[in-house]
Amino acid sequence: MLTPPICLTKVSYMDPDAVARVRRFNRAVTVEVGALDTSFLGRGRPLGAARVLNSIGRGITDVARLRESLGLDSGLASRLLRGLEEEGLVETVAHPDDARRRVARLTRAGQREFRAYEKLSDDQAGAMLAQHPDPQKLLAAMDVIACALQRARTVIEETDATSEPARACLRAYYRELDQRFASGFDVALSRDPDAADMVRPRGTFLLAWSDGLPVGCVGLKGDGGAVAEVKRLWVAPAARGLGLARRLMAAIEDIARQLGIGVLRLDTNSALSEAVALYRTSGWTEIPRFNDDPYPDVFFEKRLPAAGRAFNKS
């Protein structure tokens, strides 16, 4: 298939050394993960079929969503599913609520195969980390790459602010504040929002997910009135620079409009220069202090138009 001219134009302006390094990386990953093997991890089927089996085992059972998550066209997805069905590992049935949709699920044999792949994949990952003198540095690099490659498939979903993924994001957020604030940060001294104030119809809490990993969050704290606060906007370092903070803010504003909230407020600290710049360039107006929290020193407000488009999770 020919590459579109616009892509050729872009490549022609790229540093040849950079292109060569990307291609070297691609080759290394292809060999290391066994993408060229006809028997991925020694289980008798190639990587494509194994990935489909793994995705179903992880709960992606709607066939349309399965295709989308793996970037498969309908023909290839059908062939891979048919092969797994012929092996007795997968069965495909009509969706219980919509006969036009198909749902794939693992048989007992498929569940055993899924567990076998999980064990082998975990062992492979452990061996890869064990070979590196600084596993944390390697993991950080992997996170950056995965977030960049998964950028278009990063989803934003409403969740319980007390759930473990939400708490993990908030802990990371608090650790970063403690490092960046000259006086440190103690959440016990902050006006930490009550989780009950971040539940519809008062507010909400959003998580951004990159292939099962939470990489960002933001909360909407309300009291049922027309004014609410945006709280705890955070994006994982590996996912920064990809526009995720703007997506989270746009999603929270959409939900605020749905809830009939007309005015949003937020506070931040001038040490968080990226956050301050984001708010100043996305329609927020600086206002006087509106609370007695000891940590913020910059305060913003945004007036919202009436509810319009619905919140889009994708």
C-alpha positions as CSV (number, residue, x, y, z in Angstrom):
1,M,0.0,0.0,0.0
2,L,1.4,3.4,-0.9
3,T,2.1,5.9,1.8
4,P,0.0,9.1,1.5
5,P,2.1,12.0,0.2
6,I,1.6,14.0,3.3
7,C,3.4,11.3,5.3
8,L,6.3,11.3,2.8
9,T,6.6,15.1,3.2
10,K,6.8,14.8,6.9
11,V,9.4,12.1,6.9
12,S,11.6,14.0,4.4
13,Y,12.0,16.8,7.0
14,M,12.8,14.4,9.9
15,D,16.3,13.8,11.1
16,P,17.6,10.6,9.4
17,D,19.3,9.5,12.6
18,A,16.0,9.9,14.5
19,V,14.2,7.7,11.9
20,A,16.9,5.1,12.1
21,R,16.6,5.0,15.9
22,V,12.9,4.6,15.8
23,R,13.2,1.7,13.3
24,R,15.9,0.1,15.5
25,F,13.5,0.3,18.4
26,N,10.7,-1.3,16.4
27,R,12.9,-4.1,15.3
28,A,14.1,-4.7,18.9
29,V,10.6,-4.9,20.3
30,T,9.4,-7.1,17.4
31,V,12.1,-9.7,18.2
32,E,11.9,-9.4,22.0
33,V,8.1,-9.9,22.3
34,G,8.1,-12.7,19.7
35,A,5.9,-10.9,17.1
36,L,7.5,-12.9,14.3
37,D,7.1,-16.3,16.0
38,T,4.5,-18.6,14.6
39,S,4.1,-20.0,18.1
40,F,3.9,-17.0,20.4
41,L,5.4,-18.0,23.8
42,G,5.4,-21.6,22.7
43,R,1.6,-22.0,22.8
44,G,1.0,-22.9,19.2
45,R,-0.5,-19.7,17.7
46,P,0.9,-16.4,16.5
47,L,0.9,-13.1,18.5
48,G,-2.3,-11.8,16.8
49,A,-4.5,-14.7,18.0
50,A,-2.9,-14.6,21.4
51,R,-3.6,-10.8,21.8
52,V,-7.3,-11.4,20.9
53,L,-7.5,-14.2,23.5
54,N,-5.8,-12.0,26.1
55,S,-8.1,-9.0,25.4
56,I,-11.2,-11.2,25.8
57,G,-9.8,-12.6,29.0
58,R,-9.2,-9.1,30.3
59,G,-12.9,-8.3,29.8
60,I,-13.0,-6.7,26.3
61,T,-15.8,-9.0,25.1
62,D,-17.8,-6.7,22.7
63,V,-16.5,-7.6,19.3
64,A,-16.7,-4.1,17.9
65,R,-14.8,-2.8,21.0
66,L,-12.3,-5.6,20.7
67,R,-11.5,-4.7,17.1
68,E,-11.1,-1.0,18.0
69,S,-8.9,-1.7,21.0
70,L,-6.5,-3.9,19.0
71,G,-6.7,-1.7,15.8
72,L,-8.0,-4.6,13.7
73,D,-10.1,-4.4,10.6
74,S,-13.3,-6.5,10.6
75,G,-11.9,-9.1,8.2
76,L,-8.8,-9.9,10.3
77,A,-10.7,-9.8,13.5
78,S,-13.2,-12.3,12.1
79,R,-10.5,-14.6,11.0
80,L,-8.7,-14.5,14.3
81,L,-11.9,-15.1,16.3
82,R,-12.9,-18.0,13.9
83,G,-9.5,-19.6,14.5
84,L,-9.9,-19.4,18.3
85,E,-13.5,-20.8,18.0
86,E,-12.2,-23.7,15.9
87,E,-9.7,-24.4,18.7
88,G,-12.6,-24.5,21.2
89,L,-11.1,-21.5,23.1
90,V,-13.7,-18.8,22.3
91,E,-17.4,-18.7,21.6
92,T,-19.2,-15.8,20.0
93,V,-22.9,-15.0,20.8
94,A,-25.4,-12.3,20.3
95,H,-25.3,-9.4,22.9
96,P,-28.1,-9.9,25.4
97,D,-29.4,-6.4,24.9
98,D,-28.8,-5.9,21.2
99,A,-28.9,-8.8,18.8
100,R,-27.0,-6.8,16.2
101,R,-23.9,-6.8,18.4
102,R,-21.7,-9.8,19.0
103,V,-20.0,-10.8,22.3
104,A,-17.0,-13.1,22.5
105,R,-16.3,-15.1,25.7
106,L,-13.7,-17.7,26.7
107,T,-14.7,-21.3,27.1
108,R,-13.2,-23.3,30.0
109,A,-10.3,-24.3,27.7
110,G,-9.9,-20.7,26.7
111,Q,-9.7,-19.6,30.4
112,R,-6.9,-22.1,31.0
113,E,-5.1,-20.9,27.9
114,F,-5.5,-17.3,29.0
115,R,-4.0,-18.1,32.4
116,A,-1.1,-19.9,30.8
117,Y,-0.4,-16.9,28.6
118,E,-0.6,-14.6,31.6
119,K,2.0,-16.7,33.5
120,L,4.4,-16.8,30.5
121,S,4.0,-13.1,29.8
122,D,4.6,-12.2,33.4
123,D,7.8,-14.4,33.4
124,Q,8.9,-12.7,30.1
125,A,8.4,-9.2,31.6
126,G,10.2,-10.2,34.8
127,A,13.2,-11.5,32.8
128,M,13.4,-8.4,30.7
129,L,13.5,-6.2,33.8
130,A,16.0,-8.4,35.6
131,Q,18.4,-7.9,32.7
132,H,18.5,-4.2,33.1
133,P,20.8,-2.4,35.7
134,D,18.1,0.1,36.5
135,P,14.6,-1.5,36.1
136,Q,12.8,1.7,37.2
137,K,14.5,3.7,34.5
138,L,13.5,1.1,32.0
139,L,9.9,1.1,33.2
140,A,9.7,4.9,33.0
141,A,10.9,4.8,29.4
142,M,8.3,2.1,28.6
143,D,5.5,4.1,30.2
144,V,6.4,7.1,28.1
145,I,6.4,5.1,24.9
146,A,3.2,3.2,25.7
147,C,1.3,6.4,26.5
148,A,2.5,8.0,23.3
149,L,1.5,5.0,21.2
150,Q,-1.8,4.7,23.0
151,R,-2.7,8.4,22.9
152,A,-5.7,8.0,20.5
153,R,-7.0,5.1,22.6
154,T,-6.7,6.8,26.0
155,V,-10.2,6.9,27.5
156,I,-11.8,9.1,30.2
157,E,-14.3,7.5,32.5
158,E,-16.3,8.5,35.6
159,T,-15.4,6.5,38.7
160,D,-15.6,6.4,42.4
161,A,-13.1,8.8,44.0
162,T,-12.5,6.2,46.8
163,S,-11.6,3.4,44.4
164,E,-8.0,2.1,44.5
165,P,-7.1,3.4,41.0
166,A,-8.4,6.9,42.0
167,R,-6.5,6.7,45.3
168,A,-3.3,5.7,43.4
169,C,-3.5,8.7,41.2
170,L,-4.2,11.0,44.1
171,R,-1.3,9.6,46.1
172,A,1.0,10.3,43.1
173,Y,-0.4,13.8,42.9
174,Y,0.2,14.5,46.6
175,R,3.8,13.1,46.3
176,E,4.5,15.5,43.4
177,L,3.1,18.5,45.3
178,D,5.3,17.6,48.3
179,Q,8.3,17.6,46.0
180,R,7.4,20.8,44.1
181,F,6.1,23.1,46.9
182,A,8.9,24.9,48.8
183,S,7.1,24.1,52.1
184,G,6.2,20.6,51.1
185,F,2.6,19.3,51.1
186,D,0.4,17.7,53.8
187,V,-3.0,16.7,52.5
188,A,-4.3,16.9,56.1
189,L,-3.7,20.7,56.0
190,S,-5.3,21.1,52.6
191,R,-9.0,21.6,51.9
192,D,-9.3,18.0,50.6
193,P,-12.6,17.5,48.9
194,D,-15.0,15.0,50.4
195,A,-15.6,12.1,48.1
196,A,-19.4,12.5,48.6
197,D,-19.1,16.0,47.0
198,M,-17.6,14.4,43.8
199,V,-20.6,12.1,43.0
200,R,-23.5,12.9,40.7
201,P,-25.7,15.0,41.0
202,R,-23.3,17.1,43.1
203,G,-20.1,16.5,41.1
204,T,-18.0,13.7,39.7
205,F,-14.5,12.2,39.5
206,L,-12.8,11.2,36.3
207,L,-9.9,8.9,35.5
208,A,-8.0,8.7,32.3
209,W,-7.0,5.1,31.3
210,S,-4.2,4.1,28.9
211,D,-4.6,0.3,28.2
212,G,-5.7,-0.5,31.8
213,L,-3.3,1.9,33.5
214,P,-4.7,5.1,35.2
215,V,-2.7,8.0,33.9
216,G,-4.7,11.1,35.0
217,C,-7.6,12.3,37.1
218,V,-9.7,15.3,37.9
219,G,-12.6,15.9,40.3
220,L,-15.7,18.2,40.3
221,K,-16.7,19.2,43.8
222,G,-20.2,20.5,44.1
223,D,-22.9,21.2,46.7
224,G,-25.9,21.0,44.5
225,G,-25.8,24.7,43.6
226,A,-24.8,26.6,40.5
227,V,-21.1,27.0,41.6
228,A,-18.6,24.1,41.8
229,E,-14.9,23.6,42.1
230,V,-12.5,21.7,39.9
231,K,-10.1,19.7,42.1
232,R,-7.1,17.4,41.8
233,L,-6.2,17.7,38.1
234,W,-3.2,15.5,37.6
235,V,-1.6,13.7,34.7
236,A,1.1,11.0,35.1
237,P,4.6,12.3,33.9
238,A,4.7,9.6,31.2
239,A,1.5,11.0,29.7
240,R,2.3,14.7,29.8
241,G,2.6,16.7,26.6
242,L,-0.1,14.7,24.8
243,G,-3.1,17.0,25.5
244,L,-4.6,14.8,28.2
245,A,-5.0,17.6,30.8
246,R,-7.0,19.6,28.3
247,R,-9.2,16.6,27.6
248,L,-9.8,16.0,31.3
249,M,-10.8,19.7,31.8
250,A,-13.1,19.6,28.7
251,A,-14.8,16.5,30.1
252,I,-15.3,18.0,33.5
253,E,-16.7,21.1,32.0
254,D,-19.2,19.1,29.9
255,I,-20.4,17.2,33.0
256,A,-20.7,20.5,35.0
257,R,-23.0,21.9,32.2
258,Q,-25.1,18.7,32.3
259,L,-25.5,19.1,36.1
260,G,-26.7,22.7,35.7
261,I,-23.5,24.2,37.1
262,G,-22.9,27.7,35.6
263,V,-19.7,28.8,37.4
264,L,-16.5,26.7,38.0
265,R,-13.7,27.8,40.3
266,L,-10.3,26.3,41.0
267,D,-7.2,27.1,42.9
268,T,-3.6,26.2,42.2
269,N,-0.1,27.1,43.2
270,S,2.3,29.2,41.1
271,A,4.9,26.5,41.5
272,L,2.7,24.4,39.1
273,S,3.5,26.6,36.1
274,E,2.1,24.2,33.6
275,A,-1.3,24.2,35.3
276,V,-1.4,28.0,35.5
277,A,-0.5,28.2,31.8
278,L,-3.2,25.7,30.9
279,Y,-5.9,27.6,32.8
280,R,-4.9,31.0,31.4
281,T,-5.0,29.7,27.8
282,S,-8.3,27.8,28.1
283,G,-10.8,30.5,29.0
284,W,-10.3,30.8,32.8
285,T,-10.1,34.2,34.5
286,E,-7.9,34.9,37.5
287,I,-10.0,36.0,40.5
288,P,-9.2,37.0,44.2
289,R,-8.7,34.2,46.8
290,F,-12.0,32.4,47.6
291,N,-10.8,30.0,50.4
292,D,-8.4,29.7,53.3
293,D,-6.5,26.7,52.0
294,P,-2.8,27.3,52.9
295,Y,-1.3,26.0,49.7
296,P,-2.9,27.8,46.6
297,D,-1.8,31.3,45.7
298,V,-3.5,31.6,42.3
299,F,-7.3,31.4,41.8
300,F,-9.5,31.1,38.7
301,E,-13.1,31.1,37.6
302,K,-14.9,30.1,34.4
303,R,-18.5,30.8,33.5
304,L,-20.1,28.0,31.4
305,P,-22.7,28.3,28.7
306,A,-25.9,26.2,29.0
307,A,-25.7,22.5,28.6
308,G,-25.0,21.4,25.1
309,R,-23.0,18.4,23.8
310,A,-23.0,15.3,25.9
311,F,-19.9,13.9,27.7
312,N,-17.9,11.7,25.3
313,K,-15.8,9.0,27.0
314,S,-13.6,8.3,24.0
